[in-house]
Amino acid sequence: MRDPRAELVRIDSHGEAHAIGNVASQRLRAREGIYRVLPAPDHIVFMRYTGEDGRRDAQDGAVVRLAGEVTASGMLCDIVALLGQTGWRGELVVLDSEHARSVFFDQGNVVGATTNAADERIGSVLYKFGAIDTSQRDRVLEGQAGGRRFGEVLIELGWLSKEQLFMFMARQVEEILFSVLGVSDGTYFFLEGFDEARIAVRHAVSASALLMDSVTRMDEVRFFRQKIPSAEHVPVRVEGSTGSSEFSRVYEAVDGKRSIEEVGRVTGLGEFETTKQVYALVQSHRVAIHPPAIDGGPAAIVATANGALAVLHEAAAKVGKAAELSSSLAAFAVGAGVYDILLRGAGPSASGELDAEALVANSVLVAAGADPVQVLRQMLHEYVSFALFSAGAILGSGAESELGKQVASMLSVLRPVA
C-alpha cells in the first residue's frame, strides 16, 4: 500500500503549492498549465484546467458532473444506480493507488469499460475463463507489436471467432464494473460525454441490471469466503464421495491439485461461478478445501507469516507501540504452552520476524509424529491472528480493520486444513 504521505502538498501563506511527497510531485508535473481554482469547502481544493482565458472551453476537458472520495467497498453502488436512473451520457472514472478504471454510460446503459489492471484486460479475462491457454496468450502478446489489439491478433490466428470475442468483451465489462464497486479507498469522477473511439466494442447493458448482479455477487463472495478464503485454495474430493449431476463439470475437474482459479479455467466457468459451485459441494460434503500449496516448503510458510508480522510491527512502531506488541506476543507464547518450544531460538527479531531454520526444526519436535508442515502452518496462523488482535487492541478498531485488509491474503495462505 502506498504511503499516503507521498501524496502530500503544502499550500503556504502566499497561496503557493509545494509538493512534499514524490507522488504529489509527479502528479503536479503531469498537469503543467493554467488552472482555475473553483469555489469549494474549506478543506478541499478544486481546480480545473482552463488555459489563459480562465473560461471552460470544449478543448479544456470534460465537465465534472460528480466527484468524491471512496472510503468503503460498495460505496459506488449508489453512484452507479444514480447514473443508471438519470440516463446521463458520460464516463465514470475510478482511481485508487494503483489502478485507473473507466465505465461509460449512455441512456441508462453501460456501453463499455476500460482498465489498466492487468488481470482485467481482455487477455486475462479470456485466460481466466479458459478460452485461451498460457502459450496462446503469450503468442498473441508477441503479435501485438505496432499497437495491434489483442482480439484482432487472436481472431487472425484463428483461435477465437468474432462472435466469441464479442461475448467475452461483454464479460470483461462486467468484471471491470465489479472491480469498480469493490474499490475501498480512492476517488471517482463522472465526466460529461466521452469520445466513442475510446470504446473498442459498444455494448448496451442495463446499468441497473449490472448493478444488481454485481451487488448479489459481492454479497455471495463475502458469504463464500467463510469456507473458501481465496481463489488460490485447493478443493479436494472427500474420500468415498460421488459426483453431483448439478455440479458434475466442476466436481470432475477437482483433482486435489488445481486451485479454484485453475478449476475455473479448465471448466470455462471462471472464478466466481466455480467458487459458488465448490461451496455447494463443500456443503454437501463431497469436497473439502485445502490451503494453497506454498512453493518452497516450510521455509516459505515462515516467510509468509513474517510478512504479516512485519506489517503489524511496523504499524505499532509508527505510534511508538512496538514494545507493547512484542510484550503481548511474548505473553501469548508462554501462556499457550507449546509455543515456547516452537519459538525456542527463533526470535522474534526487533521487527517481529521469526527465524525460519529454527522454527522448521522445532516444528518437528512439536508435531511429535504428525505432519510438521501442517502443525507449523496451524500454529503460525494462530500466532499471526493473535498478533493482529493485539495490534487492534493497542492501535484501535479502525487500525485493526485496515491492518486486517493488509494481512488477509497472508493469513489465508496460513489457514490450516479444516
C-alpha positions in Angstrom: 0.0 0.0 0.0 1.4 3.4 -1.0 2.4 5.7 1.9 -0.2 8.5 2.0 2.5 11.0 2.8 3.9 10.6 -0.7 0.8 12.4 -1.9 1.1 15.5 0.3 1.2 19.1 -0.9 1.7 22.1 1.3 0.0 25.4 0.5 1.8 28.3 2.2 0.5 31.6 3.4 1.2 33.2 0.0 -1.1 30.6 -1.7 1.8 28.8 -3.3 1.6 25.0 -3.6 4.7 22.9 -2.8 4.8 19.2 -3.4 6.1 17.3 -0.3 5.8 13.7 -1.5 7.2 12.2 -4.7 3.8 11.1 -5.9 2.4 14.6 -5.4 5.3 16.0 -7.4 4.8 13.5 -10.3 1.1 14.4 -10.4 1.6 18.1 -10.4 4.4 17.9 -13.1 2.0 15.9 -15.3 -0.6 18.7 -15.1 1.5 21.6 -16.2 -0.6 24.5 -17.3 -3.0 27.2 -16.1 -5.9 26.1 -13.9 -8.9 27.9 -12.4 -9.5 27.4 -8.7 -13.2 26.8 -8.3 -15.2 27.6 -5.1 -15.1 24.6 -2.7 -15.4 23.8 1.0 -12.5 25.0 3.2 -10.9 21.5 3.4 -11.0 20.9 -0.4 -9.1 22.4 -3.3 -10.9 22.0 -6.6 -9.0 23.2 -9.7 -9.7 22.5 -13.4 -7.7 23.3 -16.5 -8.9 26.4 -18.5 -5.8 28.0 -20.0 -5.0 31.7 -20.1 -8.6 32.9 -20.6 -9.9 31.2 -17.4 -13.0 30.0 -19.3 -14.3 26.5 -19.5 -14.0 25.6 -23.2 -14.6 22.3 -25.0 -10.9 21.8 -25.6 -10.2 22.2 -21.9 -11.6 18.8 -21.0 -14.9 17.3 -20.0 -17.1 18.9 -17.4 -17.1 17.2 -14.0 -20.7 16.5 -13.0 -19.9 14.3 -10.0 -16.8 13.7 -7.9 -15.9 12.4 -4.5 -13.8 10.2 -2.2 -14.3 6.4 -1.9 -13.8 5.2 1.6 -15.5 1.8 1.7 -16.1 -1.2 -0.6 -19.6 -0.9 -2.3 -19.8 2.9 -1.8 -20.0 3.4 -5.5 -23.2 1.4 -5.8 -25.3 4.5 -5.2 -23.4 6.4 -7.9 -23.9 3.7 -10.5 -27.6 3.5 -9.6 -27.9 7.3 -10.0 -26.2 7.2 -13.4 -28.5 4.4 -14.5 -31.6 6.3 -13.4 -30.7 9.7 -14.8 -29.6 8.4 -18.2 -26.6 10.8 -18.3 -24.0 10.2 -21.0 -20.5 10.2 -19.7 -17.5 8.5 -18.2 -17.2 7.3 -14.6 -13.5 7.4 -13.8 -12.5 5.5 -10.6 -8.9 5.7 -9.3 -7.2 4.0 -6.4 -3.5 4.0 -5.5 -2.6 1.5 -8.3 -5.4 1.3 -10.9 -7.5 3.5 -13.2 -10.8 2.3 -14.5 -13.5 3.9 -16.6 -17.1 2.8 -17.2 -19.0 4.5 -20.0 -22.7 5.3 -19.6 -25.4 6.3 -22.1 -29.1 6.5 -21.6 -29.1 4.2 -18.6 -26.9 1.6 -20.2 -23.2 0.6 -19.6 -21.8 0.7 -23.1 -18.1 0.0 -22.4 -15.3 0.0 -19.9 -11.5 0.3 -19.8 -8.9 -0.6 -17.2 -5.2 -0.6 -16.6 -5.4 -3.5 -14.1 -3.5 -6.4 -15.7 -6.0 -9.1 -14.6 -8.9 -7.3 -16.0 -7.6 -6.9 -19.6 -9.2 -8.9 -22.3 -6.3 -11.4 -22.5 -6.6 -12.1 -18.8 -10.3 -12.4 -18.9 -10.1 -14.9 -21.8 -7.4 -16.8 -19.9 -9.4 -16.9 -16.6 -12.5 -18.3 -18.4 -10.4 -20.9 -20.2 -10.9 -19.5 -23.7 -7.1 -19.5 -24.3 -4.1 -21.1 -22.6 -0.8 -19.6 -21.4 1.0 -20.3 -24.7 -1.8 -18.8 -26.8 -1.9 -15.7 -24.6 1.9 -15.2 -24.9 1.8 -15.7 -28.6 -0.9 -13.1 -29.0 1.1 -10.6 -26.8 4.1 -11.1 -29.1 1.8 -10.4 -32.1 0.7 -7.1 -30.7 3.8 -5.3 -32.0 2.8 -2.0 -33.6 -0.1 -1.4 -31.3 -2.5 -4.0 -32.7 -5.4 -5.0 -30.5 -5.3 -8.3 -28.5 -8.6 -9.5 -30.0 -7.6 -8.6 -33.5 -4.5 -10.8 -33.3 -6.5 -13.6 -31.7 -9.0 -13.7 -34.5 -6.3 -13.5 -37.1 -4.7 -16.6 -35.6 -8.0 -18.4 -35.8 -8.2 -19.2 -32.0 -11.5 -17.3 -31.5 -14.4 -16.1 -33.6 -15.6 -12.5 -33.7 -18.8 -13.7 -32.0 -16.9 -15.4 -29.2 -14.7 -12.4 -28.7 -17.7 -10.1 -28.5 -19.2 -12.2 -25.8 -16.0 -12.2 -23.7 -15.6 -8.4 -24.1 -19.1 -8.0 -22.6 -18.0 -10.2 -19.8 -14.9 -8.0 -19.4 -17.2 -5.0 -18.9 -18.9 -6.9 -16.1 -15.6 -7.8 -14.4 -14.4 -4.2 -14.6 -17.6 -2.9 -13.1 -17.4 -5.5 -10.3 -13.9 -4.3 -9.5 -15.0 -0.7 -9.5 -17.7 -1.4 -6.9 -15.1 -3.2 -4.8 -12.7 -0.2 -4.6 -12.5 0.8 -0.9 -10.0 3.7 -1.0 -9.8 6.1 -3.9 -11.6 8.8 -5.8 -14.3 8.9 -8.5 -15.3 11.5 -11.2 -18.2 11.5 -13.6 -17.2 13.4 -16.7 -19.8 14.6 -19.1 -19.7 12.9 -22.5 -16.9 10.8 -24.0 -15.1 10.0 -27.3 -16.7 7.0 -28.9 -13.3 6.0 -30.3 -12.2 5.0 -26.8 -14.7 2.1 -26.7 -13.3 -0.9 -28.7 -16.7 -2.6 -28.9 -20.0 -0.9 -28.0 -22.3 -2.9 -25.7 -25.7 -1.8 -24.3 -26.3 -3.5 -20.9 -28.7 -2.0 -18.4 -26.7 -0.3 -15.7 -29.4 -1.3 -13.1 -29.2 -5.0 -14.1 -25.4 -5.0 -14.0 -25.5 -3.3 -10.6 -28.0 -5.8 -9.2 -25.8 -8.7 -10.4 -22.7 -7.1 -9.0 -24.2 -6.4 -5.6 -25.5 -10.0 -5.4 -22.1 -11.3 -6.4 -20.4 -9.1 -3.7 -22.7 -10.4 -1.0 -22.2 -14.0 -2.2 -18.4 -13.7 -2.3 -18.3 -12.5 1.3 -20.5 -15.4 2.2 -18.4 -18.0 0.4 -15.2 -16.6 1.9 -16.2 -18.1 5.2 -15.2 -21.6 3.8 -13.3 -20.7 0.7 -10.8 -18.0 1.7 -9.4 -17.3 -1.7 -9.2 -18.5 -5.4 -5.8 -20.0 -4.6 -7.3 -22.5 -2.2 -7.5 -26.1 -3.4 -10.7 -28.2 -3.5 -10.1 -31.8 -2.7 -12.7 -34.6 -3.2 -13.8 -36.2 0.1 -12.9 -39.9 0.1 -15.9 -42.1 -0.8 -17.9 -39.2 -2.2 -19.7 -39.3 -5.6 -20.4 -36.6 -8.1 -23.4 -34.4 -8.4 -25.3 -34.1 -11.7 -25.9 -30.4 -11.0 -22.2 -29.6 -10.5 -20.6 -32.5 -12.4 -18.3 -30.3 -14.5 -16.7 -28.7 -11.5 -16.6 -32.0 -9.5 -14.8 -33.8 -12.3 -12.3 -31.0 -12.6 -11.4 -31.2 -8.9 -8.2 -33.3 -8.7 -6.7 -32.2 -5.4 -4.1 -30.2 -7.1 -5.9 -27.5 -9.1 -6.9 -24.3 -7.2 -10.3 -22.7 -7.5 -8.9 -20.4 -10.2 -7.5 -23.3 -12.2 -10.7 -25.2 -12.0 -12.5 -22.1 -13.3 -10.1 -22.1 -16.3 -10.5 -25.8 -17.0 -14.3 -25.7 -16.9 -14.6 -22.3 -18.5 -16.8 -21.1 -15.7 -14.5 -18.5 -14.2 -13.6 -17.9 -10.6 -16.9 -16.7 -9.3 -19.2 -19.4 -10.7 -16.6 -22.1 -9.8 -16.4 -20.7 -6.2 -20.2 -20.9 -6.0 -20.4 -24.5 -7.1 -17.4 -25.6 -5.0 -19.2 -24.0 -2.0 -22.2 -26.2 -2.7 -20.0 -29.3 -3.0 -18.4 -28.4 0.3 -21.8 -28.0 1.9 -22.8 -31.5 0.6 -19.6 -33.0 2.0 -18.3 -34.0 -1.5 -15.4 -31.6 -1.4 -13.1 -30.2 1.2 -11.0 -27.1 1.0 -7.2 -27.2 1.5 -4.9 -24.2 1.8 -2.9 -23.1 -1.3 0.2 -25.1 -2.0 3.2 -22.9 -0.9 6.3 -23.2 -3.2 9.4 -23.5 -1.1 8.0 -25.8 1.7 8.1 -24.9 5.4 10.6 -22.0 4.9 8.0 -20.4 2.6 5.3 -20.8 5.3 7.5 -19.0 7.8 8.3 -16.2 5.2 4.5 -15.7 4.7 4.0 -15.4 8.5 7.0 -13.0 8.7 5.5 -10.8 6.0 2.3 -10.3 8.1 4.2 -9.9 11.3 6.4 -7.2 9.8 3.3 -5.2 8.7 1.8 -5.4 12.2 5.0 -4.4 13.9 5.7 -1.5 11.5 2.2 -0.1 12.2 2.8 -0.4 16.0 6.3 1.2 15.7 4.9 4.2 13.9 3.0 5.2 17.0 5.7 4.0 19.5 3.8 0.9 20.5 6.2 -1.8 19.1 7.5 -2.8 22.5 3.9 -3.2 23.8 3.0 -5.5 20.8 6.2 -7.6 21.4 5.4 -8.0 25.1 1.8 -9.1 24.3 3.1 -11.7 21.8 5.7 -13.0 24.3 3.0 -13.4 27.0 0.9 -15.3 24.4 3.7 -17.7 23.6 4.3 -18.5 27.2 0.7 -18.9 28.1 -0.2 -21.0 25.0 2.0 -23.9 26.1 3.8 -25.5 23.1 4.7 -22.1 21.5 7.7 -21.8 23.8 9.0 -25.0 22.1 8.2 -23.8 18.6 9.8 -20.4 19.1 12.9 -21.6 21.0 15.9 -19.9 19.4 13.7 -18.4 16.7 13.3 -14.8 17.9 11.3 -12.8 17.3 13.6 -10.0 16.0 13.0 -6.3 16.7 10.8 -6.2 13.6 8.7 -9.1 14.9 10.0 -11.7 12.3 10.9 -15.3 13.2 14.0 -17.4 12.2 12.8 -19.9 9.6 15.5 -22.5 10.2 14.9 -22.7 14.0 11.1 -22.8 13.5 11.2 -25.6 11.0 13.5 -27.7 13.2 11.3 -27.0 16.3 8.1 -27.9 14.4 9.3 -31.5 14.1 9.5 -31.7 17.9 6.1 -30.1 18.4 4.5 -32.3 15.8 5.5 -35.5 17.6 4.9 -37.8 14.7 2.2 -35.7 13.0 2.8 -33.7 9.8 5.2 -30.9 10.9 4.2 -28.8 7.9 0.6 -28.7 8.9 1.5 -28.1 12.5 3.7 -25.2 11.5 1.0 -23.7 9.3 -1.6 -24.0 12.1 0.5 -22.6 14.8 1.8 -19.7 12.8 -1.8 -18.9 11.7 -2.8 -18.7 15.3 0.3 -16.7 16.2 -0.3 -14.1 13.4 -4.0 -14.0 14.2 -3.2 -13.1 17.8 -0.7 -10.5 16.7 -3.4 -8.9 14.6 -5.8 -9.0 17.6 -3.2 -7.4 19.8 -2.3 -4.7 17.3 -6.0 -3.9 17.1 -6.3 -3.6 20.9 -3.3 -1.4 21.0 -4.0 0.8 18.0 -7.8 0.8 18.0 -10.5 -0.9 16.0 -10.1 1.3 12.9 -6.4 0.4 12.6 -7.3 -3.3 13.2 -9.7 -3.2 10.3 -7.1 -1.6 7.9 -4.3 -4.0 9.1 -6.7 -6.9 8.7 -7.0 -6.0 5.0 -3.3 -5.8 4.6 -2.5 -9.2 6.1 -5.7 -11.0 4.9 -4.1 -12.8 2.0 -1.2 -14.0 4.1 -3.5 -15.3 6.8 -5.5 -17.0 4.1 -2.4 -18.9 2.9 -1.5 -19.9 6.5 -5.0 -21.1 7.3 -4.8 -24.8 8.2 -6.9 -27.6 6.7 -10.2 -27.9 8.5 
